């Protein structure tokens, strides 16, 4: 399956939306990210949600007044569905694009099921790209799996030690702790990650 993703990631992920194989999609904003957003007073932050899929967190942020929230996903059907569901979301902030092709800067990137969908061989490239697109003192915040998961298909897992080693080379502050407010199906299986450039 990894080879299939490498060959044509856009078609692979778009096909998952077409066939309804979207087990990662919980149908509402992830509680850890919702709670994190609720603590932010500055609604003008430039926020990116990469690999956003149906982008429930982006919809929530937008409706809470975060005017600078942006979405990027490689699957045309996911982007089209979001556009239809949230018609007042600015088209200029909705990107049908490979995350690694982004050429903008953000104050905050929210991670939710994107990292675990990537081939583990891309993890260093992910860290490099995150470091590049974050503005000075920008943050990468979100949840990651704290278990091995699958070796040959997404979601791919990991652990705190692995993540700490990976991100320490790219971020000034690396804070990783057990996630206390995961959804029930992921309870005890996630860590909350806060990385500062």
N, C-alpha and C positions, 0 to 999 in steps of 0.2 A: 504493500500500500504506500510506503514511503516513496517508492519509485514513481508511482502514479501521481502523487502530489508534486514531486519534483518536475515531472514532465509537463504538467499543465495545471498549476495550482488554481487558476481562475475557474476552469471547468470542473475540477474536483470539488471545490467548495460550493460552487453554484449548483452543482448536481445534488449536493446534500440538502440545499434549501428546496429544490424542485421535488425531491422525493420525501421530504419531511424527516430526514435523518439528522435531526438537530437536538440531540439529547442534552447538549450543553446549555440550551436556551431554556431558562426557567420561567419565562413569560412575564417577568416583572423585574424592577431594578434589584440587583444583588444587595442584600442588607448591609454587608460591610462597606460597599461603595456609597450607598444611599446615606448611611450614617456619617461617613467621612464628608460627603458633600454638604450635609446639614450643618457641619461645624465651620464651614467656610463663609466668612462675612463678605469678602471681596468678590462680587458677582461679575467683575470685569476680567477675571483671569482668563488667559488663553488656555483652554483645556482640550486635549485630544483624547479620543477613545479609539484606539486602533483595533482592527479586526473586530469591529463592533457588532457585526451581524444585525440582529433586529434592534440593537442599540436602545434597550430599555433605559439604561443609565443616562444616555444622551437626551432622551425624551424627558426624563425626570429633571435633569439639570436645566434644560431649556425652559421647562415650565416653572422652575424655581427662580428663573431670572438670570441664569448664567448666559449672558449674551455672546460670549466668546467660545462656546463649546463647539467642537468640530468632530466629525465622524469620518473614519476611513475604513473601507472594506474592499476586498478584491472581487466579491461575488455580486454581479449585477442584480440578481433577484433580491438579495438582502437590501441593497441600497434602494431599489425601486419600492420595496415593501415599506421601508422606513419613510420614504418620501410621501407615500400615499397615506400612511398612518399619522404622520406629523406634517401636514401640508404647509404650516407656517414656518417650518424650520428653513433657514436661508439655504438656497441651493449652493451658494458659494462656500458653505461650511460643511457640505456633504460631498465626500470624495470617493469616487470609484477608482481605486488606485491600489497598487502594491505598496504596503507600508514602507518598504525599503526605498521607494522612489520619492517619498515626501521630501520637500525642500522648504520647510517652514520651521518656526520656533514656537515653543509653547512654555507656559509657566507650570503646567501640570499635565501629566499623562496618567490616565486611569487604566490599569491592567485588569482585565476580566476575561479569562479563557482564551486569550490570544497567545500568550507565551507557551501554554501547554499544547497549542495546536501546531506550533512550528516544529519542524524537524530539529531534534537536539543539535544537529550539526550547525544550525543557524544561531545558536544561543549567543555566541560571542559577537556575531554580527548584530544581533538584536541589541545587546548591551551597548555596542559602539554607536548604533543608530540612535538609541535613546539618549545617550550622552550628547550626541550632535544636535538633536532637535530640541533639547531642553535649554531654555534661556538661563542666564546666570542665576544660581540659587534655585533653579527649577526642580521639581520633584516628580519621581515616578512612584505611584502609589497603587496598590491593588492586592489581589489574592493569587496565590500560586499553590499547586498541589504539594503536599508533604507526604508523598508515598511514591513508590516506583512506577505505578500505572503500567502502560503498555510499551513494549520494546519496539514494536513494528508499525504502530498506527497511533493517531491521536485519540485521546489525550495522552501526552507524554508527561511523566511525573518528574520528581526530583526531591530534594531535601534541603534543609536550612544550610548545612555545611557546603553543599554544592553551589547554592545560590550566593552565599556569602563570598566564596572564592571567586565566582564569576564576576560579581558586581563590584567587589572591592577595588578592582583596577580602574573603574570608570566613575565611581561616585565618592564624594567626600564623606558622606554619612550613609551607612547601611544598617537599617534596623529591620529585623525579621523576627516575628513572634507568632506563636499559635493564634489562629483566628478564633475569637470567642463568639462571633455572631454569624457563622456560616449558616447556610440553609441546612435543614435536617439531613438531607442526603449526603452532604459534604462535611458534616460535623466531625471534628477530629482529624480531618484529612487535608486541611488547608493552613497556610501561614499568611499573615498579613505583612506585606512588604512596603517599607517606606525608604526610598532612596533619594538623597539630595545631591545635586550636582555641585 
